[in-house]
Amino acid sequence: MRKGAADNYRKGTAIARHREWRGWRDTVYDYGQWCRLWGTLIRWLFSHLIQNVKAIFRYRWMFSYLTVPSFFDRLCFGLRGAALRAARNNLNYLARDVTRTLTTIFSADLHLHPGSKKAEALNRRILCFDELLPALLGKGFPNCKTILFQEYPMYLPSLINQHSPVHYISQSELYGLPADVCPLPSFEAGLAIEDDFPKIGCCMLSSNMPCDGSIMTSMIQERRIGLPTQPLNVPLRWKRGEVQDYAVAEILSAIAFLEEHSGERFDWDALRDACEIWNEQNKAKFEKWELNRTAIPPHTGASAWLYRIFEHQAVCGEREALENDRRVNALLREQVAAGICPKTIRHRAVVWNTPANNYANFNNWLLECWGIDSVCEMIDIHGTGLIDTSSRESMLRGVAEMIETSTMRAHTKGGSELMLDDLWEKYEAYHADMILMFDQISCKGVGAISGLFEEGARQRGIRMCTVRQDLMDPTSITRREMRNDVNVFMQTVVNETPLDPSLVDFDDDESW
């Protein structure tokens, strides 16, 4: 009997006993990139050994970063050809940027360097942004470093290690926060309560994104962190033209706030350069979307949407990120032009709503177990407007639109038609034959219109599979339960057998 992928898993963990065999060429390539990742991590560790070791023992969430090689392997599970190369290029670039940022954070962290004049001087050049505010605005302060404050202690660890949010969510609930709030703001609040945010920066630019839960937790964070803070209020009905003057006024107020606390003057030329780089990054993403509309969709899976989020939020306007995009696109174009499709595709799915952070490689499982290729994902489609750099006013309006269409907000705000109409349009554009709808059980906003999704799919004769999840909380809905929702749908509604029966049911509750 032929062995399946799950036969290589250690019991209860879904961690592989040995590296995946992908054929000689892809296996050697994958192993080489895995070694490059280890080189990046080892160089980071020993570049500031004492400081980094102190950080590992000071912050609970830092232990998640020790499992990054395993995390990247999961995101590359099953990939071959250009998809594998694109994923490894994206992920290794992400690793290089994150380790550089962690070095800056820990060098300035007054928890690790109490009373240090050097750390205090560095902090005067660090601008802290809410993680859902793209760092593009900070490019107008070229002498400062913009850091997405919650990105590194909260968002990335929640992807890397499914168990990392559990302790902090529990602390939030013990503190008195409701247990049914979205795990993302609950995780953030728990970090503040536990005093597990690094003590960095000269000021904090918060926001009202994406929802009321985040607004409430920002108040807890402000009190606990103690930085001078100003919210950048983003219009909810962002599709309306009359709100854009308000959005621009909010950005100008934020610039004045950042100038006051950093002591730097805003550099409009630096912002223009960054906006032009961002436009090129966006054009590269548009090409990836076009390639995914072909019969050989080359850029699908978890690494695609994860990289897009990181690029939009953290490395927008970065030359190195643009170079990585161009390198990846060349690989993807080459495979499509050659007519090579190194994967078995039974179904082309549009994946809608926010994916589960605690199961970042869910897309890989869909493809390997059932042949469902996620050719288009809602979380991948945000910040798509090109910025007119011809004047300061046009740049501000472009940056405002980029912020208004940030991660987890481009579709969930602005009106229900954005969530609904765009779904049917993408279904046609990507030649899909099914929709996979995430039911994030703690998201009240999207949950309120779940019936409209079901009715719309029924009217159009579209097969729609609903998968329950709780974003960052694996204790509510487990990975196994998410897979079972798909298994039941494929076996009873679609009446299909799996490509790899070993992947239908396995235990991975103990895994990272």
Secondary structure, 3 states (H helix, E strand, C coil): CCCCHHHHECCCCCCECCCCCCCHHHHHHHHHHHHHHHHHHHHHHHHCHHHHHHHHHHCCCHHHHCCHHHHHHHHCCCCCHHHHHHHHHHHHHHHHHHHHHHHHHHHHCCCCCCCCHHHHHHHCCEEEECCCCCHHHHHHCCCCEEEECCHHHHHHHHHHCCCHHHHHHHHHHHHCCCCCCCHHHHHHHHHHHCCCCCCCCCEEEEECCCCHHHHHHHHHHHHHHCCCEEEECCCCCCCCHHHHHHHHHHHHHHHHHHHHHHCCCCCHHHHHHHHHHHHHHHHHHHHHHHHHCCCCCCCCCHHHHHHHHHHHHCCCCCHHHHHHHHHHHHHHHHHHHHCCCCCCCCEEEEEECCCCHHHCCHHHHHHHHHCEEEEEEHHHCCCCCCCCCCCHHHHHHHHHHHHHCCCCCCCCCCCHHHHHHHHHHHHHHCCCCEEEEEEECCCHHHHCCHHHHHHHHHHHCCCEEEEEECCCCCCCCCHHHHHHHHHHHHHHHCCCCCCCHHHCCCCCCCCC
